[in-house]
Amino acid sequence: MVARKSVLARTISTPIILTLILLAVAGLSLWVNNGIFTRTIVEVFIRVMVVVGLYTFIGNSGVVSFGHIGFMCMGAYATAWFTIPPAMKKYSLRGLPEIISHNQLSFSLSITLATLFAGIFAYLFGKILVRLSGITGSIATFAMLAMINTVYSNWETVTGATSSIVGIPRKTDLWTGFAGAELAVIVAYLYAISRSGLALRSARDEAIAAAASGVDIARERLKAFVVSGMILGAAGALYAHFLGVLTPDAFYLGLTFISLSMLVVGGMNSLSGAVVGVVVLSAIIELLRTLEKGIAIGNQTWALPHGTQEIAIGGVMIVILIFRPSGLTRNQELSWSGWPFSERSSRQKSSIKDGVSEGASA
């Protein structure tokens, strides 16, 4: 117990610093005061929710999941079922149960139900998948994503199949996105410092020793799997209310790999890395997107070739993996006492790891 309090004392500044970073991003949007730029910032906040959700399972368990975007898809479609006007659901979503098709719920209630809906399916899938480790577990999660995408792409009367679902109220604005990102950070942080989070990280680092100490690895992975699935479900719900239109392809390979890229670039095993990776890669993506559209210089317009964005992201990932495989934050948490780029922080990481091992076996 003393070890857990010691770890908490060292890392309590982490969510505060991450909140300040998110507030700075929101403040930048207010300063620029441009509608298009504000929408970009809202999308950044939703990406923070997605990557933080991925970190909650991947970072704590050490098992890379390619399937969590499927829970984002579930959350997005669930909130669409609840909030699209009944008159529209009558013709486009004829297979919905009457209690859903004849009613329209509020924004906040639909977000809550969509989050629970994703969490339920995360539990059902997790009961099967969390016993797998390494590449086997990763491939199994990819199979889960393929299954979800296939169902949503073909169930015409419930999901509209490959046709777009329209009529979703566009409620996600700057501060709604900020609130979602902030809540995701707090939930991920509270899980990380909990007994379950400590136990799961001890199993990630020393599985045999953790099991010998009484850690039920499958059970702890399942808890993280459900929490991360719920965060992804909430992100999907906010994304649906941000776009106002949905198609299953929006929640497949493209979003999966860009989200994992952000986690890897920031630092896969730290909450700070999840947020930093999103901010850094989002800035690069938006810069390259602007350059691809073209910039007027004198009487001429200069533009990068289309596809430069994807090439640059791949290049950034290669550089990070070669020169800093543990990410920009070196898998450490931001704190007042030592930033992840300092020697002092490196020493703290060693002492925190010792505290985690002691806390897990307590």
C-alpha positions as CSV (number, residue, x, y, z in Angstrom):
1,M,0.0,0.0,0.0
2,V,2.9,2.4,0.8
3,A,4.4,1.6,-2.6
4,R,1.1,2.5,-4.3
5,K,0.9,5.8,-2.5
6,S,4.4,6.5,-3.5
7,V,3.7,5.9,-7.2
8,L,0.6,8.0,-7.0
9,A,2.5,10.9,-5.4
10,R,5.0,10.8,-8.2
11,T,2.5,10.7,-11.0
12,I,-0.4,12.9,-9.7
13,S,0.9,15.8,-11.8
14,T,0.5,13.8,-15.0
15,P,-3.3,14.3,-15.6
16,I,-2.9,18.0,-14.6
17,I,-0.2,18.5,-17.2
18,L,-2.2,16.7,-19.8
19,T,-5.2,18.8,-19.0
20,L,-3.1,21.9,-19.5
21,I,-2.0,20.6,-22.9
22,L,-5.6,20.0,-23.9
23,L,-6.6,23.5,-22.7
24,A,-3.7,25.0,-24.7
25,V,-5.0,23.2,-27.8
26,A,-8.5,24.5,-27.2
27,G,-7.2,28.0,-26.5
28,L,-5.3,27.9,-29.9
29,S,-8.6,27.2,-31.6
30,L,-10.2,30.2,-29.8
31,W,-7.3,32.4,-30.8
32,V,-7.3,31.4,-34.4
33,N,-11.2,31.8,-34.4
34,N,-11.7,29.9,-37.7
35,G,-14.5,27.5,-38.2
36,I,-12.5,25.0,-40.3
37,F,-9.6,25.1,-37.8
38,T,-12.0,24.6,-34.9
39,R,-13.4,21.4,-36.5
40,T,-9.8,20.2,-36.9
41,I,-9.2,20.7,-33.1
42,V,-12.5,18.9,-32.3
43,E,-11.2,16.0,-34.4
44,V,-7.9,16.1,-32.5
45,F,-9.8,15.8,-29.2
46,I,-11.7,12.7,-30.5
47,R,-8.4,11.2,-31.6
48,V,-7.1,11.8,-28.1
49,M,-10.0,9.7,-26.8
50,V,-9.3,6.9,-29.3
51,V,-5.6,6.7,-28.6
52,V,-6.0,7.0,-24.8
53,G,-8.5,4.2,-25.1
54,L,-6.0,2.1,-27.0
55,Y,-3.3,2.9,-24.4
56,T,-5.6,1.7,-21.6
57,F,-5.4,-1.9,-22.9
58,I,-2.2,-2.0,-25.0
59,G,0.0,0.1,-22.7
60,N,-1.0,-1.7,-19.6
61,S,-1.2,-5.3,-21.0
62,G,1.5,-5.2,-23.6
63,V,-0.8,-6.9,-26.1
64,V,-1.2,-4.9,-29.3
65,S,-4.8,-4.8,-30.4
66,F,-5.9,-4.1,-34.0
67,G,-9.6,-4.5,-33.2
68,H,-10.5,-1.7,-30.8
69,I,-11.7,0.6,-33.6
70,G,-14.6,-1.9,-33.9
71,F,-15.9,-0.7,-30.5
72,M,-15.7,2.9,-31.8
73,C,-17.9,1.8,-34.7
74,M,-20.4,0.2,-32.3
75,G,-20.6,3.4,-30.2
76,A,-21.1,5.5,-33.3
77,Y,-23.9,3.5,-34.7
78,A,-25.6,3.0,-31.3
79,T,-25.9,6.8,-30.7
80,A,-27.2,7.1,-34.3
81,W,-29.9,4.6,-33.6
82,F,-30.9,6.5,-30.5
83,T,-30.8,10.1,-31.9
84,I,-31.9,10.0,-35.5
85,P,-35.6,11.2,-35.8
86,P,-38.1,8.4,-35.8
87,A,-39.5,9.5,-39.2
88,M,-36.1,8.9,-40.8
89,K,-35.4,5.6,-39.0
90,K,-38.8,4.3,-40.3
91,Y,-37.4,4.2,-43.9
92,S,-33.7,3.9,-43.6
93,L,-33.3,1.6,-40.5
94,R,-36.4,-0.6,-40.7
95,G,-34.9,-3.5,-38.8
96,L,-34.5,-1.7,-35.5
97,P,-36.7,-2.7,-32.5
98,E,-39.8,-0.6,-32.1
99,I,-38.7,0.8,-28.8
100,I,-35.7,2.3,-30.6
101,S,-37.2,3.2,-33.9
102,H,-40.2,5.0,-32.4
103,N,-38.2,7.1,-29.9
104,Q,-35.5,9.8,-30.0
105,L,-33.2,10.2,-27.0
106,S,-31.2,13.1,-25.8
107,F,-27.6,13.6,-26.7
108,S,-26.2,12.9,-23.2
109,L,-28.4,9.8,-22.7
110,S,-27.5,8.4,-26.1
111,I,-23.7,8.9,-25.4
112,T,-24.1,7.0,-22.1
113,L,-26.0,4.1,-23.7
114,A,-23.6,3.9,-26.6
115,T,-20.7,3.7,-24.2
116,L,-22.4,0.9,-22.3
117,F,-23.3,-0.9,-25.6
118,A,-19.6,-0.9,-26.6
119,G,-18.6,-2.0,-23.1
120,I,-20.9,-5.0,-23.2
121,F,-19.5,-6.3,-26.5
122,A,-16.0,-5.6,-25.3
123,Y,-16.7,-7.9,-22.3
124,L,-18.1,-10.6,-24.6
125,F,-15.2,-10.5,-27.1
126,G,-12.7,-10.1,-24.2
127,K,-13.8,-13.3,-22.5
128,I,-12.5,-15.1,-25.6
129,L,-9.5,-13.0,-26.6
130,V,-7.7,-12.0,-23.4
131,R,-6.2,-15.4,-22.9
132,L,-4.2,-15.0,-26.0
133,S,-0.8,-13.2,-26.0
134,G,1.7,-11.8,-28.4
135,I,1.1,-12.1,-32.2
136,T,-1.6,-14.6,-31.6
137,G,-3.7,-12.2,-29.6
138,S,-3.0,-9.3,-32.0
139,I,-4.2,-11.4,-35.0
140,A,-7.3,-12.4,-33.0
141,T,-8.2,-8.8,-32.4
142,F,-7.8,-8.0,-36.1
143,A,-10.2,-10.9,-36.8
144,M,-12.6,-9.3,-34.4
145,L,-12.4,-6.0,-36.3
146,A,-13.0,-7.8,-39.6
147,M,-16.1,-9.5,-38.1
148,I,-17.5,-6.2,-36.8
149,N,-16.9,-4.4,-40.1
150,T,-18.5,-7.3,-42.1
151,V,-21.6,-7.2,-40.0
152,Y,-22.0,-3.5,-40.1
153,S,-21.3,-3.4,-43.9
154,N,-24.0,-5.9,-44.7
155,W,-26.8,-5.6,-42.1
156,E,-28.8,-3.2,-44.3
157,T,-32.0,-2.9,-42.3
158,V,-30.1,-2.0,-39.0
159,T,-26.9,-0.3,-40.1
160,G,-27.7,0.8,-43.6
161,A,-24.9,-1.5,-44.9
162,T,-22.5,0.5,-47.1
163,S,-24.9,3.3,-47.5
164,S,-24.4,6.4,-45.4
165,I,-26.6,6.9,-42.4
166,V,-27.7,10.6,-42.2
167,G,-29.7,12.7,-39.9
168,I,-27.5,12.4,-36.8
169,P,-27.7,15.6,-34.8
170,R,-24.3,17.4,-34.9
171,K,-23.8,18.2,-31.2
172,T,-20.1,17.7,-30.8
173,D,-18.5,21.1,-30.6
174,L,-15.1,22.3,-29.2
175,W,-15.9,22.1,-25.5
176,T,-17.8,18.8,-25.9
177,G,-14.7,17.3,-27.6
178,F,-12.5,18.8,-24.9
179,A,-14.7,17.3,-22.1
180,G,-14.6,13.9,-23.8
181,A,-10.8,13.9,-24.1
182,E,-10.4,15.1,-20.5
183,L,-12.7,12.4,-19.2
184,A,-10.9,9.8,-21.2
185,V,-7.5,10.9,-19.7
186,I,-9.0,10.9,-16.2
187,V,-10.5,7.4,-16.6
188,A,-7.3,6.0,-18.1
189,Y,-5.2,7.6,-15.3
190,L,-7.5,6.2,-12.5
191,Y,-7.3,2.8,-14.0
192,A,-3.5,3.0,-14.4
193,I,-3.0,3.8,-10.7
194,S,-5.6,1.3,-9.5
195,R,-4.7,-2.2,-8.1
196,S,-5.9,-3.7,-11.4
197,G,-3.7,-1.4,-13.4
198,L,-0.6,-2.1,-11.3
199,A,-1.3,-5.9,-11.4
200,L,-1.7,-5.9,-15.2
201,R,1.5,-3.9,-15.8
202,S,3.4,-6.3,-13.5
203,A,2.1,-9.1,-15.7
204,R,3.1,-7.2,-18.8
205,D,6.7,-6.9,-17.5
206,E,7.1,-10.3,-15.7
207,A,4.2,-12.6,-16.5
208,I,5.6,-15.6,-14.7
209,A,6.4,-13.7,-11.5
210,A,3.0,-12.0,-11.5
211,A,1.2,-15.3,-11.9
212,A,3.3,-16.7,-9.1
213,S,2.3,-13.8,-6.9
214,G,-1.4,-14.5,-7.4
215,V,-2.2,-12.2,-10.3
216,D,-5.1,-13.5,-12.5
217,I,-3.7,-12.3,-15.8
218,A,-6.7,-13.1,-17.9
219,R,-9.1,-11.4,-15.5
220,E,-6.9,-8.2,-15.3
221,R,-6.7,-8.1,-19.1
222,L,-10.4,-8.4,-19.4
223,K,-10.9,-5.4,-17.1
224,A,-8.6,-3.3,-19.2
225,F,-10.2,-4.6,-22.4
226,V,-13.7,-3.5,-21.2
227,V,-12.5,-0.1,-19.9
228,S,-10.7,0.7,-23.2
229,G,-13.7,-0.6,-25.2
230,M,-16.0,1.8,-23.4
231,I,-13.6,4.7,-24.0
232,L,-13.6,3.9,-27.7
233,G,-17.4,3.5,-27.7
234,A,-17.7,7.0,-26.2
235,A,-15.3,8.4,-28.8
236,G,-17.3,6.8,-31.6
237,A,-20.5,8.4,-30.3
238,L,-18.9,11.8,-30.2
239,Y,-17.5,11.3,-33.7
240,A,-20.9,10.4,-35.0
241,H,-22.3,13.6,-33.6
242,F,-19.4,15.5,-35.0
243,L,-19.8,14.1,-38.6
244,G,-23.6,13.8,-38.7
245,V,-23.2,10.9,-41.2
246,L,-21.8,7.4,-40.9
247,T,-20.4,4.6,-43.0
248,P,-18.7,1.4,-41.8
249,D,-15.5,2.0,-43.8
250,A,-14.8,5.1,-41.6
251,F,-14.0,2.6,-38.8
252,Y,-11.7,0.2,-40.4
253,L,-8.0,-0.1,-41.4
254,G,-7.3,3.5,-42.1
255,L,-8.4,4.7,-38.6
256,T,-6.8,1.7,-37.0
257,F,-3.4,2.2,-38.3
258,I,-3.3,6.0,-37.9
259,S,-4.4,5.6,-34.2
260,L,-1.8,3.0,-33.5
261,S,0.8,5.2,-35.2
262,M,0.0,8.0,-32.8
263,L,0.3,5.7,-29.9
264,V,3.7,4.3,-31.1
265,V,5.1,7.8,-31.9
266,G,4.1,9.2,-28.4
267,G,5.1,6.1,-26.4
268,M,3.0,3.0,-26.2
269,N,3.4,2.4,-22.5
270,S,2.5,5.8,-21.1
271,L,-0.7,7.9,-20.9
272,S,1.4,11.0,-21.7
273,G,2.7,9.3,-24.8
274,A,-0.8,8.7,-26.0
275,V,-1.7,12.4,-25.8
276,V,1.6,13.7,-27.1
277,G,1.5,11.3,-30.0
278,V,-1.9,12.6,-31.1
279,V,-0.9,16.3,-30.8
280,V,2.4,15.9,-32.7
281,L,1.1,13.6,-35.5
282,S,-2.1,15.6,-35.9
283,A,0.0,18.8,-36.3
284,I,2.1,17.1,-39.0
285,I,-1.0,15.7,-40.8
286,E,-2.7,19.1,-40.9
287,L,0.4,20.8,-42.1
288,L,0.9,18.4,-44.9
289,R,-2.8,18.5,-45.7
290,T,-2.5,22.3,-46.1
291,L,0.6,21.9,-48.3
292,E,-1.1,19.3,-50.5
293,K,-3.9,21.8,-51.1
294,G,-1.4,24.4,-52.2
295,I,0.0,27.7,-51.0
296,A,0.1,30.8,-53.1
297,I,3.5,32.2,-53.5
298,G,3.5,35.3,-55.7
299,N,1.6,34.5,-58.9
300,Q,2.0,30.8,-58.5
301,T,0.5,28.1,-56.3
302,W,3.0,25.6,-54.8
303,A,1.6,22.3,-53.6
304,L,3.0,18.9,-52.5
305,P,2.0,15.8,-54.5
306,H,-1.1,13.9,-53.2
307,G,-0.1,11.1,-51.0
308,T,2.8,13.0,-49.3
309,Q,0.8,12.9,-46.0
310,E,0.8,9.1,-45.9
311,I,4.5,8.9,-46.9
312,A,5.5,11.4,-44.3
313,I,3.6,9.6,-41.5
314,G,5.4,6.4,-42.5
315,G,8.7,8.2,-42.5
316,V,8.1,9.7,-39.1
317,M,7.2,6.2,-37.7
318,I,10.4,4.7,-39.2
319,V,12.6,7.5,-37.7
320,I,10.9,7.1,-34.3
321,L,11.3,3.4,-34.3
322,I,15.0,3.6,-35.2
323,F,16.1,6.5,-33.0
324,R,13.6,6.3,-30.1
325,P,11.7,3.0,-30.2
326,S,10.1,3.9,-26.8
327,G,8.4,7.0,-28.3
328,L,8.8,10.7,-27.9
329,T,8.1,10.4,-24.1
330,R,10.3,7.3,-23.7
331,N,7.3,5.5,-22.2
332,Q,7.5,7.9,-19.2
333,E,4.8,10.2,-17.7
334,L,5.1,13.9,-17.8
335,S,5.5,15.3,-14.3
336,W,6.6,18.5,-12.6
337,S,9.7,16.8,-11.0
338,G,11.1,15.6,-14.2
339,W,10.2,15.6,-17.9
340,P,10.7,12.4,-19.9
341,F,13.6,13.9,-21.8
342,S,15.8,14.4,-18.6
343,E,18.2,12.1,-16.8
344,R,16.3,12.6,-13.6
345,S,13.1,11.3,-15.1
346,S,15.0,8.2,-16.3
347,R,16.0,7.5,-12.7
348,Q,12.4,8.0,-11.6
349,K,11.1,5.5,-14.1
350,S,13.2,2.8,-12.5
351,S,11.9,3.6,-9.0
352,I,8.3,3.8,-10.2
353,K,8.7,0.4,-11.9
354,D,9.9,-1.0,-8.6
355,G,6.8,0.5,-6.8
356,V,4.5,-1.0,-9.4
357,S,6.0,-4.5,-8.9
358,E,5.6,-4.2,-5.1
359,G,2.0,-2.8,-5.4
360,A,1.0,-5.7,-7.7
361,S,2.2,-8.3,-5.3
362,A,0.7,-6.5,-2.2
